[in-house]
Amino acid sequence: MILRTANDIIVGADSKVNYAVATGNVETTCKIFQVGRVFVASAGMIESAEFEYDARTIATAAIQQGSRILEMMDRYQDAISQPLLEAAGSLHDQNPALYQSMIGDGEVLDTAFFGIENDVPALIYSQFEITFSPDRDVMKVVPGILGVDHYLLWGHPRPLKKFLDSHHGYFDEVGDVNAIRNLIQIAIDDKPGKVGKPIVIIRVNTEGAEWVIESPCCPPIEPY
């Protein structure tokens, strides 16, 4: 869950990861991490030891090459597309039931790069979708830049969309951080096998970055 306001980028996540292995092992991890001045948040197929695939390692390498956040994301898209396609395709073929429970018919991976660039908050995201066919599996990348007063739902968005459609003005009513926490909890309650605690929330603005809701699985924020 991501919210972009005039001054802040606020990102919340659960911490449950269903690693893409045949057994469907469940682990807890921090889905938000820092690489220098840039922060990364991901949902979906983040890692697979079985298929030697790790989105965080690929993101780190793309960011460490420097330049603007947009160009970092371009490098990340180029570098991750084939490994992600291979790992997701192998899981889909070997264990379609697990793939359906983990991914379903939505994005196989969502990733956002965010931070302060040119003295203003900036956030760029990519959503990766795969269409499987007997002839050729096809990767589709949907990039985007989150504008002011916009939010982005991912991971398990269906119950969140339903809730927000019937609760207009919810962010103003309960506050941004409370809204994000409550929405993630709705996703956990709706599908606890896929989404799980602890909930973490980070806020980034021109004054710095801070864990608004933190967890022992997330490291302290480093000065930048």
PyMOL CGO cylinders between C-alpha atoms (Angstrom):
from pymol import cmd
from pymol.cgo import CYLINDER

trace = [
    CYLINDER, 0.00, 0.00, 0.00, 1.50, 3.32, -1.07, 0.3, 1, 1, 1, 1, 1, 1,
    CYLINDER, 1.50, 3.32, -1.07, 0.24, 6.85, -0.55, 0.3, 1, 1, 1, 1, 1, 1,
    CYLINDER, 0.24, 6.85, -0.55, 1.74, 9.97, -2.11, 0.3, 1, 1, 1, 1, 1, 1,
    CYLINDER, 1.74, 9.97, -2.11, 0.82, 13.32, -0.56, 0.3, 1, 1, 1, 1, 1, 1,
    CYLINDER, 0.82, 13.32, -0.56, 2.16, 16.79, -1.24, 0.3, 1, 1, 1, 1, 1, 1,
    CYLINDER, 2.16, 16.79, -1.24, 4.95, 16.28, 1.28, 0.3, 1, 1, 1, 1, 1, 1,
    CYLINDER, 4.95, 16.28, 1.28, 5.23, 12.59, 2.04, 0.3, 1, 1, 1, 1, 1, 1,
    CYLINDER, 5.23, 12.59, 2.04, 5.55, 9.16, 0.56, 0.3, 1, 1, 1, 1, 1, 1,
    CYLINDER, 5.55, 9.16, 0.56, 4.03, 6.63, 2.97, 0.3, 1, 1, 1, 1, 1, 1,
    CYLINDER, 4.03, 6.63, 2.97, 4.48, 2.95, 2.23, 0.3, 1, 1, 1, 1, 1, 1,
    CYLINDER, 4.48, 2.95, 2.23, 3.03, 0.07, 4.20, 0.3, 1, 1, 1, 1, 1, 1,
    CYLINDER, 3.03, 0.07, 4.20, 3.51, -3.66, 3.83, 0.3, 1, 1, 1, 1, 1, 1,
    CYLINDER, 3.51, -3.66, 3.83, 2.81, -6.94, 5.49, 0.3, 1, 1, 1, 1, 1, 1,
    CYLINDER, 2.81, -6.94, 5.49, 5.71, -9.31, 6.16, 0.3, 1, 1, 1, 1, 1, 1,
    CYLINDER, 5.71, -9.31, 6.16, 4.59, -12.71, 4.92, 0.3, 1, 1, 1, 1, 1, 1,
    CYLINDER, 4.59, -12.71, 4.92, 6.37, -14.18, 1.91, 0.3, 1, 1, 1, 1, 1, 1,
    CYLINDER, 6.37, -14.18, 1.91, 5.35, -17.44, 0.29, 0.3, 1, 1, 1, 1, 1, 1,
    CYLINDER, 5.35, -17.44, 0.29, 8.62, -18.40, -1.31, 0.3, 1, 1, 1, 1, 1, 1,
    CYLINDER, 8.62, -18.40, -1.31, 8.26, -19.90, -4.75, 0.3, 1, 1, 1, 1, 1, 1,
    CYLINDER, 8.26, -19.90, -4.75, 9.22, -23.44, -3.94, 0.3, 1, 1, 1, 1, 1, 1,
    CYLINDER, 9.22, -23.44, -3.94, 7.30, -26.63, -4.47, 0.3, 1, 1, 1, 1, 1, 1,
    CYLINDER, 7.30, -26.63, -4.47, 6.45, -26.92, -0.78, 0.3, 1, 1, 1, 1, 1, 1,
    CYLINDER, 6.45, -26.92, -0.78, 5.16, -23.35, -0.52, 0.3, 1, 1, 1, 1, 1, 1,
    CYLINDER, 5.16, -23.35, -0.52, 7.25, -22.58, 2.57, 0.3, 1, 1, 1, 1, 1, 1,
    CYLINDER, 7.25, -22.58, 2.57, 6.24, -19.40, 4.36, 0.3, 1, 1, 1, 1, 1, 1,
    CYLINDER, 6.24, -19.40, 4.36, 8.75, -16.96, 5.77, 0.3, 1, 1, 1, 1, 1, 1,
    CYLINDER, 8.75, -16.96, 5.77, 8.63, -13.52, 7.35, 0.3, 1, 1, 1, 1, 1, 1,
    CYLINDER, 8.63, -13.52, 7.35, 10.72, -10.79, 5.81, 0.3, 1, 1, 1, 1, 1, 1,
    CYLINDER, 10.72, -10.79, 5.81, 10.89, -7.03, 5.46, 0.3, 1, 1, 1, 1, 1, 1,
    CYLINDER, 10.89, -7.03, 5.46, 9.39, -6.08, 2.10, 0.3, 1, 1, 1, 1, 1, 1,
    CYLINDER, 9.39, -6.08, 2.10, 10.77, -2.52, 2.34, 0.3, 1, 1, 1, 1, 1, 1,
    CYLINDER, 10.77, -2.52, 2.34, 14.51, -1.91, 2.30, 0.3, 1, 1, 1, 1, 1, 1,
    CYLINDER, 14.51, -1.91, 2.30, 17.03, 0.85, 1.69, 0.3, 1, 1, 1, 1, 1, 1,
    CYLINDER, 17.03, 0.85, 1.69, 19.85, 1.15, -0.82, 0.3, 1, 1, 1, 1, 1, 1,
    CYLINDER, 19.85, 1.15, -0.82, 21.63, 4.43, -0.11, 0.3, 1, 1, 1, 1, 1, 1,
    CYLINDER, 21.63, 4.43, -0.11, 19.23, 7.28, -0.81, 0.3, 1, 1, 1, 1, 1, 1,
    CYLINDER, 19.23, 7.28, -0.81, 16.62, 5.05, -2.44, 0.3, 1, 1, 1, 1, 1, 1,
    CYLINDER, 16.62, 5.05, -2.44, 14.03, 2.84, -0.78, 0.3, 1, 1, 1, 1, 1, 1,
    CYLINDER, 14.03, 2.84, -0.78, 12.47, -0.24, -2.37, 0.3, 1, 1, 1, 1, 1, 1,
    CYLINDER, 12.47, -0.24, -2.37, 9.13, -1.88, -1.66, 0.3, 1, 1, 1, 1, 1, 1,
    CYLINDER, 9.13, -1.88, -1.66, 7.97, -5.09, -3.31, 0.3, 1, 1, 1, 1, 1, 1,
    CYLINDER, 7.97, -5.09, -3.31, 5.01, -7.45, -3.25, 0.3, 1, 1, 1, 1, 1, 1,
    CYLINDER, 5.01, -7.45, -3.25, 4.52, -10.77, -4.95, 0.3, 1, 1, 1, 1, 1, 1,
    CYLINDER, 4.52, -10.77, -4.95, 7.27, -13.11, -6.08, 0.3, 1, 1, 1, 1, 1, 1,
    CYLINDER, 7.27, -13.11, -6.08, 10.20, -11.53, -4.27, 0.3, 1, 1, 1, 1, 1, 1,
    CYLINDER, 10.20, -11.53, -4.27, 12.53, -14.50, -3.91, 0.3, 1, 1, 1, 1, 1, 1,
    CYLINDER, 12.53, -14.50, -3.91, 12.96, -18.14, -4.83, 0.3, 1, 1, 1, 1, 1, 1,
    CYLINDER, 12.96, -18.14, -4.83, 15.92, -20.11, -3.56, 0.3, 1, 1, 1, 1, 1, 1,
    CYLINDER, 15.92, -20.11, -3.56, 14.88, -23.05, -5.71, 0.3, 1, 1, 1, 1, 1, 1,
    CYLINDER, 14.88, -23.05, -5.71, 15.11, -21.03, -8.92, 0.3, 1, 1, 1, 1, 1, 1,
    CYLINDER, 15.11, -21.03, -8.92, 18.07, -18.86, -7.80, 0.3, 1, 1, 1, 1, 1, 1,
    CYLINDER, 18.07, -18.86, -7.80, 16.01, -15.71, -8.11, 0.3, 1, 1, 1, 1, 1, 1,
    CYLINDER, 16.01, -15.71, -8.11, 16.03, -12.71, -5.75, 0.3, 1, 1, 1, 1, 1, 1,
    CYLINDER, 16.03, -12.71, -5.75, 14.32, -9.44, -6.70, 0.3, 1, 1, 1, 1, 1, 1,
    CYLINDER, 14.32, -9.44, -6.70, 16.04, -7.57, -3.87, 0.3, 1, 1, 1, 1, 1, 1,
    CYLINDER, 16.04, -7.57, -3.87, 19.51, -8.44, -5.14, 0.3, 1, 1, 1, 1, 1, 1,
    CYLINDER, 19.51, -8.44, -5.14, 18.56, -7.33, -8.65, 0.3, 1, 1, 1, 1, 1, 1,
    CYLINDER, 18.56, -7.33, -8.65, 17.06, -4.07, -7.33, 0.3, 1, 1, 1, 1, 1, 1,
    CYLINDER, 17.06, -4.07, -7.33, 20.15, -3.36, -5.26, 0.3, 1, 1, 1, 1, 1, 1,
    CYLINDER, 20.15, -3.36, -5.26, 22.45, -3.76, -8.25, 0.3, 1, 1, 1, 1, 1, 1,
    CYLINDER, 22.45, -3.76, -8.25, 20.26, -1.49, -10.41, 0.3, 1, 1, 1, 1, 1, 1,
    CYLINDER, 20.26, -1.49, -10.41, 20.27, 1.25, -7.77, 0.3, 1, 1, 1, 1, 1, 1,
    CYLINDER, 20.27, 1.25, -7.77, 23.97, 1.05, -6.97, 0.3, 1, 1, 1, 1, 1, 1,
    CYLINDER, 23.97, 1.05, -6.97, 24.81, 1.99, -10.55, 0.3, 1, 1, 1, 1, 1, 1,
    CYLINDER, 24.81, 1.99, -10.55, 23.49, 5.44, -9.70, 0.3, 1, 1, 1, 1, 1, 1,
    CYLINDER, 23.49, 5.44, -9.70, 21.72, 8.12, -11.75, 0.3, 1, 1, 1, 1, 1, 1,
    CYLINDER, 21.72, 8.12, -11.75, 18.06, 9.14, -11.44, 0.3, 1, 1, 1, 1, 1, 1,
    CYLINDER, 18.06, 9.14, -11.44, 15.40, 6.94, -9.87, 0.3, 1, 1, 1, 1, 1, 1,
    CYLINDER, 15.40, 6.94, -9.87, 13.66, 6.61, -13.23, 0.3, 1, 1, 1, 1, 1, 1,
    CYLINDER, 13.66, 6.61, -13.23, 16.83, 5.24, -14.83, 0.3, 1, 1, 1, 1, 1, 1,
    CYLINDER, 16.83, 5.24, -14.83, 17.38, 2.91, -11.87, 0.3, 1, 1, 1, 1, 1, 1,
    CYLINDER, 17.38, 2.91, -11.87, 13.92, 1.48, -12.43, 0.3, 1, 1, 1, 1, 1, 1,
    CYLINDER, 13.92, 1.48, -12.43, 14.61, 1.07, -16.15, 0.3, 1, 1, 1, 1, 1, 1,
    CYLINDER, 14.61, 1.07, -16.15, 17.73, -0.97, -15.33, 0.3, 1, 1, 1, 1, 1, 1,
    CYLINDER, 17.73, -0.97, -15.33, 15.76, -3.03, -12.82, 0.3, 1, 1, 1, 1, 1, 1,
    CYLINDER, 15.76, -3.03, -12.82, 13.05, -3.82, -15.36, 0.3, 1, 1, 1, 1, 1, 1,
    CYLINDER, 13.05, -3.82, -15.36, 15.63, -4.94, -17.90, 0.3, 1, 1, 1, 1, 1, 1,
    CYLINDER, 15.63, -4.94, -17.90, 17.55, -7.07, -15.40, 0.3, 1, 1, 1, 1, 1, 1,
    CYLINDER, 17.55, -7.07, -15.40, 14.65, -8.78, -13.66, 0.3, 1, 1, 1, 1, 1, 1,
    CYLINDER, 14.65, -8.78, -13.66, 12.32, -9.61, -16.53, 0.3, 1, 1, 1, 1, 1, 1,
    CYLINDER, 12.32, -9.61, -16.53, 13.99, -12.83, -17.70, 0.3, 1, 1, 1, 1, 1, 1,
    CYLINDER, 13.99, -12.83, -17.70, 14.83, -14.29, -14.24, 0.3, 1, 1, 1, 1, 1, 1,
    CYLINDER, 14.83, -14.29, -14.24, 11.30, -13.49, -13.05, 0.3, 1, 1, 1, 1, 1, 1,
    CYLINDER, 11.30, -13.49, -13.05, 9.76, -15.04, -16.14, 0.3, 1, 1, 1, 1, 1, 1,
    CYLINDER, 9.76, -15.04, -16.14, 11.80, -18.22, -15.68, 0.3, 1, 1, 1, 1, 1, 1,
    CYLINDER, 11.80, -18.22, -15.68, 11.11, -18.54, -11.95, 0.3, 1, 1, 1, 1, 1, 1,
    CYLINDER, 11.11, -18.54, -11.95, 7.39, -17.79, -12.27, 0.3, 1, 1, 1, 1, 1, 1,
    CYLINDER, 7.39, -17.79, -12.27, 7.08, -20.08, -15.28, 0.3, 1, 1, 1, 1, 1, 1,
    CYLINDER, 7.08, -20.08, -15.28, 8.76, -22.95, -13.48, 0.3, 1, 1, 1, 1, 1, 1,
    CYLINDER, 8.76, -22.95, -13.48, 6.49, -22.55, -10.46, 0.3, 1, 1, 1, 1, 1, 1,
    CYLINDER, 6.49, -22.55, -10.46, 3.42, -22.28, -12.69, 0.3, 1, 1, 1, 1, 1, 1,
    CYLINDER, 3.42, -22.28, -12.69, 4.34, -25.52, -14.46, 0.3, 1, 1, 1, 1, 1, 1,
    CYLINDER, 4.34, -25.52, -14.46, 5.48, -27.50, -11.42, 0.3, 1, 1, 1, 1, 1, 1,
    CYLINDER, 5.48, -27.50, -11.42, 2.81, -26.45, -8.95, 0.3, 1, 1, 1, 1, 1, 1,
    CYLINDER, 2.81, -26.45, -8.95, -0.09, -24.57, -10.58, 0.3, 1, 1, 1, 1, 1, 1,
    CYLINDER, -0.09, -24.57, -10.58, -2.19, -24.74, -7.40, 0.3, 1, 1, 1, 1, 1, 1,
    CYLINDER, -2.19, -24.74, -7.40, 0.52, -23.00, -5.37, 0.3, 1, 1, 1, 1, 1, 1,
    CYLINDER, 0.52, -23.00, -5.37, 1.04, -20.45, -8.13, 0.3, 1, 1, 1, 1, 1, 1,
    CYLINDER, 1.04, -20.45, -8.13, -2.68, -19.69, -8.17, 0.3, 1, 1, 1, 1, 1, 1,
    CYLINDER, -2.68, -19.69, -8.17, -2.80, -19.25, -4.41, 0.3, 1, 1, 1, 1, 1, 1,
    CYLINDER, -2.80, -19.25, -4.41, 0.29, -17.01, -4.38, 0.3, 1, 1, 1, 1, 1, 1,
    CYLINDER, 0.29, -17.01, -4.38, -0.19, -14.98, -7.53, 0.3, 1, 1, 1, 1, 1, 1,
    CYLINDER, -0.19, -14.98, -7.53, -3.64, -15.70, -8.94, 0.3, 1, 1, 1, 1, 1, 1,
    CYLINDER, -3.64, -15.70, -8.94, -4.45, -13.79, -12.08, 0.3, 1, 1, 1, 1, 1, 1,
    CYLINDER, -4.45, -13.79, -12.08, -2.84, -10.50, -10.98, 0.3, 1, 1, 1, 1, 1, 1,
    CYLINDER, -2.84, -10.50, -10.98, 0.69, -9.16, -11.10, 0.3, 1, 1, 1, 1, 1, 1,
    CYLINDER, 0.69, -9.16, -11.10, 3.41, -11.67, -10.37, 0.3, 1, 1, 1, 1, 1, 1,
    CYLINDER, 3.41, -11.67, -10.37, 5.56, -8.89, -8.89, 0.3, 1, 1, 1, 1, 1, 1,
    CYLINDER, 5.56, -8.89, -8.89, 5.12, -5.22, -7.93, 0.3, 1, 1, 1, 1, 1, 1,
    CYLINDER, 5.12, -5.22, -7.93, 8.12, -3.03, -7.11, 0.3, 1, 1, 1, 1, 1, 1,
    CYLINDER, 8.12, -3.03, -7.11, 8.46, 0.65, -6.19, 0.3, 1, 1, 1, 1, 1, 1,
    CYLINDER, 8.46, 0.65, -6.19, 11.59, 2.78, -5.95, 0.3, 1, 1, 1, 1, 1, 1,
    CYLINDER, 11.59, 2.78, -5.95, 11.13, 5.94, -3.89, 0.3, 1, 1, 1, 1, 1, 1,
    CYLINDER, 11.13, 5.94, -3.89, 13.06, 8.68, -2.13, 0.3, 1, 1, 1, 1, 1, 1,
    CYLINDER, 13.06, 8.68, -2.13, 13.94, 12.36, -2.32, 0.3, 1, 1, 1, 1, 1, 1,
    CYLINDER, 13.94, 12.36, -2.32, 15.14, 13.55, -5.70, 0.3, 1, 1, 1, 1, 1, 1,
    CYLINDER, 15.14, 13.55, -5.70, 15.77, 17.19, -6.58, 0.3, 1, 1, 1, 1, 1, 1,
    CYLINDER, 15.77, 17.19, -6.58, 14.48, 18.10, -3.11, 0.3, 1, 1, 1, 1, 1, 1,
    CYLINDER, 14.48, 18.10, -3.11, 11.04, 16.58, -3.65, 0.3, 1, 1, 1, 1, 1, 1,
    CYLINDER, 11.04, 16.58, -3.65, 9.59, 13.12, -2.90, 0.3, 1, 1, 1, 1, 1, 1,
    CYLINDER, 9.59, 13.12, -2.90, 9.63, 10.85, -5.95, 0.3, 1, 1, 1, 1, 1, 1,
    CYLINDER, 9.63, 10.85, -5.95, 8.13, 7.40, -6.47, 0.3, 1, 1, 1, 1, 1, 1,
    CYLINDER, 8.13, 7.40, -6.47, 8.28, 5.16, -9.54, 0.3, 1, 1, 1, 1, 1, 1,
    CYLINDER, 8.28, 5.16, -9.54, 6.77, 1.70, -9.70, 0.3, 1, 1, 1, 1, 1, 1,
    CYLINDER, 6.77, 1.70, -9.70, 6.57, -1.28, -12.03, 0.3, 1, 1, 1, 1, 1, 1,
    CYLINDER, 6.57, -1.28, -12.03, 3.97, -4.03, -12.11, 0.3, 1, 1, 1, 1, 1, 1,
    CYLINDER, 3.97, -4.03, -12.11, 4.96, -7.27, -13.81, 0.3, 1, 1, 1, 1, 1, 1,
    CYLINDER, 4.96, -7.27, -13.81, 2.29, -9.48, -15.36, 0.3, 1, 1, 1, 1, 1, 1,
    CYLINDER, 2.29, -9.48, -15.36, 2.80, -12.83, -17.09, 0.3, 1, 1, 1, 1, 1, 1,
    CYLINDER, 2.80, -12.83, -17.09, 0.57, -14.55, -19.60, 0.3, 1, 1, 1, 1, 1, 1,
    CYLINDER, 0.57, -14.55, -19.60, 1.24, -18.27, -19.89, 0.3, 1, 1, 1, 1, 1, 1,
    CYLINDER, 1.24, -18.27, -19.89, 0.59, -20.11, -23.15, 0.3, 1, 1, 1, 1, 1, 1,
    CYLINDER, 0.59, -20.11, -23.15, 1.74, -23.42, -24.70, 0.3, 1, 1, 1, 1, 1, 1,
    CYLINDER, 1.74, -23.42, -24.70, 3.77, -21.54, -27.29, 0.3, 1, 1, 1, 1, 1, 1,
    CYLINDER, 3.77, -21.54, -27.29, 5.42, -18.74, -25.33, 0.3, 1, 1, 1, 1, 1, 1,
    CYLINDER, 5.42, -18.74, -25.33, 5.16, -17.14, -21.91, 0.3, 1, 1, 1, 1, 1, 1,
    CYLINDER, 5.16, -17.14, -21.91, 4.92, -13.36, -22.21, 0.3, 1, 1, 1, 1, 1, 1,
    CYLINDER, 4.92, -13.36, -22.21, 6.02, -10.75, -19.68, 0.3, 1, 1, 1, 1, 1, 1,
    CYLINDER, 6.02, -10.75, -19.68, 4.17, -7.43, -19.56, 0.3, 1, 1, 1, 1, 1, 1,
    CYLINDER, 4.17, -7.43, -19.56, 5.60, -4.53, -17.56, 0.3, 1, 1, 1, 1, 1, 1,
    CYLINDER, 5.60, -4.53, -17.56, 3.28, -1.70, -16.50, 0.3, 1, 1, 1, 1, 1, 1,
    CYLINDER, 3.28, -1.70, -16.50, 5.35, 1.26, -15.22, 0.3, 1, 1, 1, 1, 1, 1,
    CYLINDER, 5.35, 1.26, -15.22, 3.98, 4.28, -13.43, 0.3, 1, 1, 1, 1, 1, 1,
    CYLINDER, 3.98, 4.28, -13.43, 4.81, 7.43, -11.48, 0.3, 1, 1, 1, 1, 1, 1,
    CYLINDER, 4.81, 7.43, -11.48, 2.65, 8.06, -8.44, 0.3, 1, 1, 1, 1, 1, 1,
    CYLINDER, 2.65, 8.06, -8.44, 1.31, 11.60, -8.37, 0.3, 1, 1, 1, 1, 1, 1,
    CYLINDER, 1.31, 11.60, -8.37, 0.33, 13.78, -5.43, 0.3, 1, 1, 1, 1, 1, 1,
    CYLINDER, 0.33, 13.78, -5.43, -2.81, 12.67, -3.53, 0.3, 1, 1, 1, 1, 1, 1,
    CYLINDER, -2.81, 12.67, -3.53, -2.79, 9.26, -5.20, 0.3, 1, 1, 1, 1, 1, 1,
    CYLINDER, -2.79, 9.26, -5.20, -2.51, 5.82, -3.69, 0.3, 1, 1, 1, 1, 1, 1,
    CYLINDER, -2.51, 5.82, -3.69, -1.53, 2.41, -5.04, 0.3, 1, 1, 1, 1, 1, 1,
    CYLINDER, -1.53, 2.41, -5.04, -2.93, -0.90, -3.85, 0.3, 1, 1, 1, 1, 1, 1,
    CYLINDER, -2.93, -0.90, -3.85, -1.07, -4.12, -4.57, 0.3, 1, 1, 1, 1, 1, 1,
    CYLINDER, -1.07, -4.12, -4.57, -0.33, -7.58, -3.20, 0.3, 1, 1, 1, 1, 1, 1,
    CYLINDER, -0.33, -7.58, -3.20, -3.93, -8.49, -2.37, 0.3, 1, 1, 1, 1, 1, 1,
    CYLINDER, -3.93, -8.49, -2.37, -5.89, -5.40, -3.46, 0.3, 1, 1, 1, 1, 1, 1,
    CYLINDER, -5.89, -5.40, -3.46, -9.38, -6.81, -4.06, 0.3, 1, 1, 1, 1, 1, 1,
    CYLINDER, -9.38, -6.81, -4.06, -10.79, -6.39, -0.51, 0.3, 1, 1, 1, 1, 1, 1,
    CYLINDER, -10.79, -6.39, -0.51, -9.10, -3.00, -0.17, 0.3, 1, 1, 1, 1, 1, 1,
    CYLINDER, -9.10, -3.00, -0.17, -10.71, -1.66, -3.33, 0.3, 1, 1, 1, 1, 1, 1,
    CYLINDER, -10.71, -1.66, -3.33, -14.07, -2.93, -2.13, 0.3, 1, 1, 1, 1, 1, 1,
    CYLINDER, -14.07, -2.93, -2.13, -13.63, -1.24, 1.25, 0.3, 1, 1, 1, 1, 1, 1,
    CYLINDER, -13.63, -1.24, 1.25, -12.48, 2.11, -0.17, 0.3, 1, 1, 1, 1, 1, 1,
    CYLINDER, -12.48, 2.11, -0.17, -15.32, 2.15, -2.70, 0.3, 1, 1, 1, 1, 1, 1,
    CYLINDER, -15.32, 2.15, -2.70, -17.76, 2.17, 0.20, 0.3, 1, 1, 1, 1, 1, 1,
    CYLINDER, -17.76, 2.17, 0.20, -15.73, 4.43, 2.52, 0.3, 1, 1, 1, 1, 1, 1,
    CYLINDER, -15.73, 4.43, 2.52, -15.10, 7.65, 0.63, 0.3, 1, 1, 1, 1, 1, 1,
    CYLINDER, -15.10, 7.65, 0.63, -12.81, 10.07, 2.44, 0.3, 1, 1, 1, 1, 1, 1,
    CYLINDER, -12.81, 10.07, 2.44, -11.40, 7.29, 4.61, 0.3, 1, 1, 1, 1, 1, 1,
    CYLINDER, -11.40, 7.29, 4.61, -7.85, 8.71, 4.67, 0.3, 1, 1, 1, 1, 1, 1,
    CYLINDER, -7.85, 8.71, 4.67, -9.12, 12.09, 5.88, 0.3, 1, 1, 1, 1, 1, 1,
    CYLINDER, -9.12, 12.09, 5.88, -11.36, 10.40, 8.42, 0.3, 1, 1, 1, 1, 1, 1,
    CYLINDER, -11.36, 10.40, 8.42, -8.75, 8.28, 10.23, 0.3, 1, 1, 1, 1, 1, 1,
    CYLINDER, -8.75, 8.28, 10.23, -5.42, 9.74, 9.05, 0.3, 1, 1, 1, 1, 1, 1,
    CYLINDER, -5.42, 9.74, 9.05, -2.97, 8.45, 6.47, 0.3, 1, 1, 1, 1, 1, 1,
    CYLINDER, -2.97, 8.45, 6.47, -0.96, 6.06, 8.65, 0.3, 1, 1, 1, 1, 1, 1,
    CYLINDER, -0.96, 6.06, 8.65, -4.02, 4.61, 10.39, 0.3, 1, 1, 1, 1, 1, 1,
    CYLINDER, -4.02, 4.61, 10.39, -5.74, 4.14, 7.03, 0.3, 1, 1, 1, 1, 1, 1,
    CYLINDER, -5.74, 4.14, 7.03, -2.78, 2.25, 5.57, 0.3, 1, 1, 1, 1, 1, 1,
    CYLINDER, -2.78, 2.25, 5.57, -2.42, 0.06, 8.66, 0.3, 1, 1, 1, 1, 1, 1,
    CYLINDER, -2.42, 0.06, 8.66, -6.14, -0.73, 8.72, 0.3, 1, 1, 1, 1, 1, 1,
    CYLINDER, -6.14, -0.73, 8.72, -6.22, -1.52, 5.01, 0.3, 1, 1, 1, 1, 1, 1,
    CYLINDER, -6.22, -1.52, 5.01, -3.32, -3.96, 5.30, 0.3, 1, 1, 1, 1, 1, 1,
    CYLINDER, -3.32, -3.96, 5.30, -5.12, -5.58, 8.22, 0.3, 1, 1, 1, 1, 1, 1,
    CYLINDER, -5.12, -5.58, 8.22, -8.18, -6.01, 5.99, 0.3, 1, 1, 1, 1, 1, 1,
    CYLINDER, -8.18, -6.01, 5.99, -6.00, -7.85, 3.48, 0.3, 1, 1, 1, 1, 1, 1,
    CYLINDER, -6.00, -7.85, 3.48, -4.60, -10.06, 6.25, 0.3, 1, 1, 1, 1, 1, 1,
    CYLINDER, -4.60, -10.06, 6.25, -8.07, -10.89, 7.55, 0.3, 1, 1, 1, 1, 1, 1,
    CYLINDER, -8.07, -10.89, 7.55, -9.30, -11.66, 4.04, 0.3, 1, 1, 1, 1, 1, 1,
    CYLINDER, -9.30, -11.66, 4.04, -6.44, -13.97, 3.04, 0.3, 1, 1, 1, 1, 1, 1,
    CYLINDER, -6.44, -13.97, 3.04, -4.22, -14.89, 6.02, 0.3, 1, 1, 1, 1, 1, 1,
    CYLINDER, -4.22, -14.89, 6.02, -2.49, -17.62, 4.04, 0.3, 1, 1, 1, 1, 1, 1,
    CYLINDER, -2.49, -17.62, 4.04, -1.06, -15.00, 1.68, 0.3, 1, 1, 1, 1, 1, 1,
    CYLINDER, -1.06, -15.00, 1.68, -0.84, -11.82, 3.77, 0.3, 1, 1, 1, 1, 1, 1,
    CYLINDER, -0.84, -11.82, 3.77, 0.43, -11.71, 7.35, 0.3, 1, 1, 1, 1, 1, 1,
    CYLINDER, 0.43, -11.71, 7.35, 1.83, -9.62, 10.20, 0.3, 1, 1, 1, 1, 1, 1,
    CYLINDER, 1.83, -9.62, 10.20, 3.87, -7.80, 11.24, 0.3, 1, 1, 1, 1, 1, 1,
    CYLINDER, 3.87, -7.80, 11.24, 2.69, -4.66, 9.46, 0.3, 1, 1, 1, 1, 1, 1,
    CYLINDER, 2.69, -4.66, 9.46, 5.39, -2.08, 8.73, 0.3, 1, 1, 1, 1, 1, 1,
    CYLINDER, 5.39, -2.08, 8.73, 5.01, 1.50, 7.52, 0.3, 1, 1, 1, 1, 1, 1,
    CYLINDER, 5.01, 1.50, 7.52, 7.69, 3.94, 6.42, 0.3, 1, 1, 1, 1, 1, 1,
    CYLINDER, 7.69, 3.94, 6.42, 7.38, 7.68, 5.78, 0.3, 1, 1, 1, 1, 1, 1,
    CYLINDER, 7.38, 7.68, 5.78, 9.81, 9.55, 3.51, 0.3, 1, 1, 1, 1, 1, 1,
    CYLINDER, 9.81, 9.55, 3.51, 9.91, 13.32, 3.03, 0.3, 1, 1, 1, 1, 1, 1,
    CYLINDER, 9.91, 13.32, 3.03, 12.42, 16.13, 2.69, 0.3, 1, 1, 1, 1, 1, 1,
    CYLINDER, 12.42, 16.13, 2.69, 13.15, 15.95, 6.43, 0.3, 1, 1, 1, 1, 1, 1,
    CYLINDER, 13.15, 15.95, 6.43, 14.27, 12.34, 6.16, 0.3, 1, 1, 1, 1, 1, 1,
    CYLINDER, 14.27, 12.34, 6.16, 12.85, 8.85, 6.50, 0.3, 1, 1, 1, 1, 1, 1,
    CYLINDER, 12.85, 8.85, 6.50, 11.39, 7.05, 9.50, 0.3, 1, 1, 1, 1, 1, 1,
    CYLINDER, 11.39, 7.05, 9.50, 9.67, 3.82, 10.40, 0.3, 1, 1, 1, 1, 1, 1,
    CYLINDER, 9.67, 3.82, 10.40, 6.23, 4.95, 11.55, 0.3, 1, 1, 1, 1, 1, 1,
    CYLINDER, 6.23, 4.95, 11.55, 5.34, 1.36, 12.41, 0.3, 1, 1, 1, 1, 1, 1,
    CYLINDER, 5.34, 1.36, 12.41, 8.42, -0.84, 12.66, 0.3, 1, 1, 1, 1, 1, 1,
    CYLINDER, 8.42, -0.84, 12.66, 9.26, -4.48, 13.06, 0.3, 1, 1, 1, 1, 1, 1,
    CYLINDER, 9.26, -4.48, 13.06, 12.36, -6.36, 14.19, 0.3, 1, 1, 1, 1, 1, 1,
    CYLINDER, 12.36, -6.36, 14.19, 12.57, -7.87, 10.69, 0.3, 1, 1, 1, 1, 1, 1,
    CYLINDER, 12.57, -7.87, 10.69, 13.27, -4.41, 9.21, 0.3, 1, 1, 1, 1, 1, 1,
    CYLINDER, 13.27, -4.41, 9.21, 16.72, -2.88, 9.78, 0.3, 1, 1, 1, 1, 1, 1,
    CYLINDER, 16.72, -2.88, 9.78, 17.19, 0.69, 11.07, 0.3, 1, 1, 1, 1, 1, 1,
    CYLINDER, 17.19, 0.69, 11.07, 17.18, 3.44, 8.46, 0.3, 1, 1, 1, 1, 1, 1,
    CYLINDER, 17.18, 3.44, 8.46, 20.68, 4.50, 7.53, 0.3, 1, 1, 1, 1, 1, 1,
    CYLINDER, 20.68, 4.50, 7.53, 21.62, 8.20, 7.19, 0.3, 1, 1, 1, 1, 1, 1,
    CYLINDER, 21.62, 8.20, 7.19, 21.83, 9.41, 3.60, 0.3, 1, 1, 1, 1, 1, 1,
]
cmd.load_cgo(trace, "trace")
